[in-house]
Amino acid sequence: MIKKWYFYASLVVIITFLSLGFIPSDHETKPWFLTEKTDGSEYIFPSKEKDDYPNTNVPYTGNHLIGFKEAVAFKESQGKYRLVNSLGYMGKYQFGSKALRAIGIKDDKAFLKDPALQEKAFMALLAKNKWILRNEIERYEGKIISGVEITESGILAAAHLGGAGSVKNFFKNKGNKHFRDAFGTSLKSYLRDFAGYDLSFIEADNNATVND
């Protein structure tokens, strides 16, 4: 009789324990992946130190514009709209104030808070750099410079890193001089890592601006 009582008591305890495991938690959870209509508020606590972000490979999400944008964003900020690095570069694509002024954006704080504006700014800068570097694209695309096959997307990515002037100097020196940013990232690495994306439909426009 006692053995039966122990058996049924143990069975009740086991069933109760297993049942608790299927009760939803009251803790608030957030989705792992961001979806549409995000305002960037998920990224309000970025680190300003480069060492806080491990070196990772650029993700490949297709060879069209969306793939190019997300690959550059991942490399620049890991896709964080609110990130400001230790040198003051801002947002998902890490814009400096000078680059923002060149495309008509005067309010840095408003820019940092507005993901849609950041996306427009990236497109405007692509169009402007494509016009500035149109001769280099025509002349060097498909050629091997300093061991790297040159493509239009690689040139535009390198311009985003170091400015169109640095890209011109790279080709002027036939890739023999090492052009790097303050963190040691080279133009050559951007020419290589962002090669092969199809940006042919982007129209070169020296007057490309964004109205903020």
DAJOLIN-V434968 format. One record per helix or strand. SS is the DSSP state (H for helix, E for strand). FROM is the first residue (numbers start at 1). TO is the last residue. Records with the same first field share a line. If there is no record, write none. Layout:
SS->FROM-TO / FROM-TO
This chain:
H->2-20 / 41-43 / 50-52 / 65-77 / 97-102 / 108-113 / 115-132 / 134-140 / 152-162 / 164-172 / 187-193
E->84-84 / 90-90 / 95-95 / 144-145 / 148-149 / 180-180 / 186-186
